[in-house]
Amino acid sequence: MESERFRIAFSFAGEKREFVEEVAAVLARKELIAANSYRIAEALVRQVRRTEGFPHARLAIELFTALRSPNLKAARQILAECEG
């Protein structure tokens, strides 16, 4: 899974600062949830608990898809291992 500090930047008029900060916070939360779901699924696969990892892998894929994340490929690989 890729690790980058910043993947997107926002350009906005100064009076839109509050709105843009809210949008950025929502996106950051979704990215964090997706990354955590991926890590949980990955850990469960390593423990040969694939069935338990499946819903976590699906959630990671759903969120990474919505975010157009470069981590989508890794999440799909973990899902394939969960389906196993």
C-alpha positions as CSV (number, residue, x, y, z in Angstrom):
1,M,0.0,0.0,0.0
2,E,1.3,3.4,-0.9
3,S,2.2,5.9,1.7
4,E,2.1,9.5,0.8
5,R,1.6,12.5,3.0
6,F,-0.4,14.5,0.4
7,R,-2.2,13.3,-2.7
8,I,-4.4,16.2,-3.4
9,A,-4.4,19.9,-3.0
10,F,-7.3,22.4,-2.8
11,S,-7.4,25.8,-4.5
12,F,-10.1,28.0,-3.2
13,A,-11.2,31.6,-2.5
14,G,-10.4,32.7,1.0
15,E,-14.0,33.0,2.0
16,K,-14.5,29.3,1.3
17,R,-11.8,28.2,3.8
18,E,-14.3,26.7,6.3
19,F,-16.1,24.6,3.7
20,V,-12.9,23.4,2.2
21,E,-11.5,22.4,5.6
22,E,-14.7,20.4,6.2
23,V,-14.4,18.6,2.9
24,A,-10.7,17.8,3.6
25,A,-11.6,16.4,7.0
26,V,-14.3,14.1,5.5
27,L,-11.9,12.8,2.9
28,A,-9.1,12.3,5.5
29,R,-11.5,10.3,7.7
30,K,-12.6,8.1,4.7
31,E,-8.9,7.5,3.8
32,L,-8.1,6.5,7.4
33,I,-11.1,4.1,7.6
34,A,-10.1,2.6,4.2
35,A,-6.5,2.1,5.2
36,N,-7.5,0.6,8.6
37,S,-9.9,-1.8,6.9
38,Y,-7.2,-2.8,4.5
39,R,-4.8,-3.5,7.3
40,I,-7.3,-5.5,9.3
41,A,-8.1,-7.6,6.3
42,E,-4.4,-8.1,5.5
43,A,-3.8,-9.2,9.1
44,L,-6.7,-11.6,9.1
45,V,-5.5,-13.2,5.8
46,R,-2.1,-13.8,7.4
47,Q,-3.8,-15.5,10.4
48,V,-5.7,-17.7,7.9
49,R,-9.0,-16.1,9.0
50,R,-10.0,-15.1,5.4
51,T,-13.7,-15.2,5.9
52,E,-13.4,-12.6,8.8
53,G,-11.2,-10.4,6.6
54,F,-13.7,-10.3,3.7
55,P,-16.0,-7.5,4.9
56,H,-13.0,-5.4,5.8
57,A,-11.5,-5.9,2.4
58,R,-14.8,-5.0,0.7
59,L,-15.1,-1.8,2.8
60,A,-11.5,-0.8,1.8
61,I,-12.3,-1.4,-1.9
62,E,-15.5,0.7,-1.6
63,L,-13.7,3.6,0.0
64,F,-10.6,3.5,-2.1
65,T,-12.7,3.4,-5.2
66,A,-14.7,6.5,-4.1
67,L,-11.4,8.2,-3.3
68,R,-9.8,7.1,-6.5
69,S,-6.9,5.9,-4.4
70,P,-3.8,4.2,-5.7
71,N,-4.2,1.7,-2.9
72,L,-7.2,0.2,-4.7
73,K,-5.0,-2.5,-6.4
74,A,-3.6,-3.7,-3.1
75,A,-7.1,-3.9,-1.6
76,R,-8.3,-5.9,-4.5
77,Q,-5.5,-8.3,-4.0
78,I,-6.4,-8.8,-0.4
79,L,-10.0,-9.3,-1.3
80,A,-9.0,-12.1,-3.8
81,E,-7.0,-13.7,-1.0
82,C,-10.0,-13.5,1.3
83,E,-12.1,-15.2,-1.3
84,G,-9.4,-17.7,-1.6
